[in-house]
């Protein structure tokens, strides 16, 4: 389970590395706003919500099954 902002950033980077998705596509797949993805990837969002972390964790697991 993703529990920190650092883990969120790493998870998003891994998803993008595996899929080649843009921030916009990643936001659509995760179910958050595109600007949120940008902030999370650049450390501007220090405290992502639990719901956001859960969504990212779920998408990372799905992507690993398909692309990993």
BABATI-475907 format. One line per field, with one value per residue: residue number from 1; residue in one letter; x, y, z of N, C-alpha, C in turn. Coordinates in pm, 1 decimal, padded with zeros to 6 digits, always signed. Layout:
BEGIN
gutor (NUM|...)
drenvo (A|...)
nxx (X|...)
nyy (Y|...)
nzz (Z|...)
caxx (X|...)
cayy (Y|...)
cazz (Z|...)
cxx (X|...)
cyy (Y|...)
czz (Z|...)
***
This chain:
BEGIN
gutor (1|2|3|4|5|6|7|8|9|10|11|12|13|14|15|16|17|18|19|20|21|22|23|24|25|26|27|28|29|30|31|32|33|34|35|36|37|38|39|40|41|42|43|44|45|46|47|48|49|50|51|52|53|54|55|56|57|58|59|60|61|62|63|64|65|66|67|68)
drenvo (X|X|X|X|X|X|X|X|X|X|X|X|X|X|X|X|X|X|X|X|X|X|X|X|X|X|X|X|X|X|X|X|X|X|X|X|X|X|X|X|X|X|X|X|X|X|X|X|X|X|X|X|X|X|X|X|X|X|X|X|X|X|X|X|X|X|X|X)
nxx (+00083.5|+00049.0|+00180.4|+00309.3|+00404.8|+00633.3|+00626.6|+00399.1|+00485.4|+00686.7|+00531.7|+00364.4|+00558.4|+00652.3|+00423.4|+00398.5|+00639.8|+00601.0|+00377.6|+00388.7|+00218.1|+00086.1|+00072.8|-00189.7|-00337.8|-00274.6|-00392.3|-00662.4|-00692.5|-00635.3|-00819.1|-00810.5|-00754.2|-00570.2|-00386.2|-00332.0|-00179.7|+00050.7|+00139.1|+00190.3|+00395.9|+00599.4|+00660.1|+00509.0|+00275.1|+00247.2|+00099.2|-00082.1|-00421.6|-00577.0|-00759.6|-00669.9|-00416.5|-00495.7|-00627.8|-00415.6|-00249.9|-00413.1|-00429.4|-00158.5|-00114.6|-00285.9|-00168.2|+00082.8|+00011.9|-00075.4|+00131.4|+00368.2)
nyy (-00118.8|+00219.5|+00483.0|+00724.4|+01052.7|+01033.3|+00765.0|+00778.7|+00943.5|+00777.1|+00557.6|+00671.6|+00743.7|+00488.8|+00375.9|+00541.2|+00481.0|+00213.4|+00225.3|+00447.5|+00659.7|+00993.0|+01272.1|+01359.0|+01141.0|+00953.9|+01075.8|+01053.9|+00774.0|+00713.6|+00867.3|+01126.5|+01484.9|+01634.0|+01833.8|+01761.2|+01529.8|+01639.5|+01802.4|+01606.4|+01463.6|+01648.4|+01704.3|+01905.4|+01856.7|+01777.6|+01627.6|+01400.1|+01291.9|+01018.0|+00880.1|+00946.9|+00824.5|+00557.8|+00519.6|+00550.0|+00341.0|+00122.6|+00147.4|+00117.2|-00150.5|-00275.1|-00200.9|-00319.3|-00588.8|-00604.7|-00490.6|-00556.6)
nzz (+00000.0|-00079.6|+00105.1|+00145.6|+00019.5|-00132.9|-00215.4|-00371.2|-00583.6|-00689.3|-00766.9|-00962.3|-01151.2|-01218.2|-01333.0|-01557.7|-01685.8|-01753.1|-01919.2|-02087.4|-02077.3|-02090.0|-01857.5|-01857.5|-01959.2|-01763.4|-01541.1|-01614.2|-01609.8|-01343.1|-01212.7|-01115.0|-01114.8|-01382.6|-01310.9|-01051.5|-01080.8|-01195.4|-00982.1|-00789.6|-00908.7|-00910.1|-00652.1|-00536.1|-00406.9|-00094.9|+00083.4|-00021.4|-00053.8|+00121.8|-00036.4|-00295.0|-00288.5|-00264.7|-00509.6|-00690.0|-00608.9|-00671.0|-00951.9|-01017.8|-00944.3|-01128.4|-01372.3|-01347.3|-01366.0|-01630.2|-01788.4|-01668.8)
caxx (+00000.0|+00118.3|+00153.5|+00380.3|+00412.2|+00744.6|+00577.5|+00305.8|+00567.5|+00750.8|+00427.7|+00325.1|+00670.0|+00654.4|+00310.4|+00432.5|+00747.9|+00546.1|+00270.7|+00415.1|+00108.3|+00107.4|+00009.2|-00333.5|-00390.5|-00257.9|-00496.4|-00789.2|-00693.1|-00636.3|-00941.5|-00781.4|-00732.6|-00437.2|-00296.1|-00291.5|-00069.5|+00168.3|+00186.4|+00243.8|+00522.6|+00702.2|+00669.2|+00432.9|+00167.9|+00317.5|+00009.6|-00193.3|-00528.1|-00580.3|-00833.2|-00579.4|-00315.1|-00560.7|-00652.2|-00286.7|-00207.5|-00497.1|-00387.9|-00025.0|-00130.0|-00346.5|-00069.0|+00186.5|-00042.4|-00087.0|+00256.8|+00486.7)
cayy (+00000.0|+00347.9|+00555.6|+00852.3|+01129.4|+00977.6|+00642.5|+00821.2|+00988.1|+00658.8|+00477.2|+00740.0|+00730.8|+00350.6|+00358.8|+00606.9|+00406.4|+00089.5|+00248.1|+00558.9|+00755.3|+01133.3|+01307.0|+01369.0|+01003.6|+00895.2|+01134.7|+00990.1|+00634.5|+00709.3|+00930.7|+01253.6|+01594.5|+01636.1|+01919.6|+01684.0|+01441.9|+01725.5|+01841.3|+01487.8|+01426.2|+01750.5|+01722.9|+02021.5|+01806.2|+01708.2|+01539.9|+01351.0|+01231.1|+00871.9|+00834.6|+00957.0|+00719.5|+00430.0|+00513.6|+00529.6|+00205.1|+00030.6|+00155.0|+00058.7|-00296.5|-00315.9|-00181.6|-00422.9|-00714.4|-00597.3|-00450.4|-00597.2)
cazz (+00000.0|-00086.6|+00228.6|+00153.2|-00104.4|-00211.0|-00277.6|-00475.8|-00695.9|-00746.6|-00831.1|-01085.4|-01244.4|-01265.3|-01424.9|-01683.8|-01750.5|-01808.1|-02016.0|-02177.8|-02068.3|-02053.1|-01730.2|-01880.4|-01969.3|-01630.8|-01455.9|-01652.6|-01565.2|-01196.6|-01166.2|-01047.3|-01208.6|-01443.3|-01232.9|-00932.5|-01122.3|-01208.7|-00848.5|-00722.1|-00972.4|-00885.2|-00506.8|-00490.0|-00320.5|+00012.2|+00156.7|-00102.6|+00026.0|+00128.1|-00153.6|-00409.7|-00275.9|-00293.1|-00654.3|-00756.2|-00575.0|-00749.0|-01092.2|-01027.8|-00941.8|-01255.1|-01478.0|-01330.6|-01418.3|-01775.4|-01855.1|-01593.5)
cxx (+00087.4|+00080.1|+00219.3|+00378.7|+00524.3|+00701.3|+00478.6|+00384.8|+00633.3|+00651.0|+00384.4|+00433.7|+00676.7|+00541.3|+00344.3|+00543.5|+00694.6|+00449.0|+00301.5|+00306.9|+00156.9|+00044.2|-00142.4|-00398.1|-00383.8|-00365.5|-00631.8|-00798.7|-00702.6|-00765.5|-00917.8|-00757.0|-00588.5|-00339.4|-00249.6|-00174.8|+00059.1|+00226.2|+00248.9|+00379.5|+00634.6|+00714.8|+00598.0|+00318.7|+00232.3|+00230.2|-00107.3|-00296.9|-00518.7|-00651.5|-00745.7|-00473.9|-00373.5|-00585.0|-00523.7|-00236.2|-00284.6|-00454.2|-00249.4|-00034.2|-00187.6|-00244.3|+00041.0|+00139.1|-00040.6|+00048.2|+00382.3|+00528.1)
cyy (+00124.3|+00430.0|+00693.0|+00922.4|+01076.6|+00849.9|+00673.0|+00860.0|+00869.9|+00572.3|+00540.2|+00728.2|+00588.9|+00325.3|+00420.9|+00534.1|+00279.6|+00113.6|+00354.3|+00665.2|+00895.2|+01157.0|+01311.2|+01230.6|+00934.4|+00946.9|+01071.8|+00848.7|+00623.5|+00768.1|+01054.3|+01360.0|+01593.3|+01721.8|+01849.6|+01592.7|+01523.9|+01764.0|+01722.7|+01448.2|+01526.0|+01786.1|+01848.3|+01980.9|+01720.9|+01606.6|+01494.1|+01282.7|+01079.3|+00816.1|+00839.2|+00848.2|+00582.8|+00413.7|+00484.2|+00388.7|+00102.6|+00029.4|+00095.2|-00093.5|-00347.5|-00308.8|-00287.5|-00556.9|-00717.2|-00578.3|-00504.1|-00732.6)
czz (+00000.0|+00035.6|+00237.0|+00017.6|-00194.1|-00283.1|-00389.8|-00600.7|-00765.8|-00821.8|-00963.2|-01191.4|-01301.5|-01364.3|-01560.7|-01758.0|-01817.5|-01923.3|-02121.0|-02175.4|-02035.6|-01915.9|-01744.1|-01885.8|-01833.7|-01535.7|-01486.1|-01598.0|-01413.6|-01140.8|-01081.0|-01154.4|-01257.6|-01363.7|-01105.1|-00964.7|-01132.7|-01073.9|-00775.4|-00779.1|-00944.7|-00737.7|-00456.6|-00397.7|-00212.4|+00084.3|+00070.0|-00013.2|+00023.2|+00005.9|-00278.5|-00404.9|-00307.1|-00442.6|-00729.9|-00730.5|-00658.2|-00896.2|-01111.9|-01030.5|-01073.3|-01368.2|-01468.0|-01384.3|-01570.7|-01843.3|-01788.9|-01624.4)
***
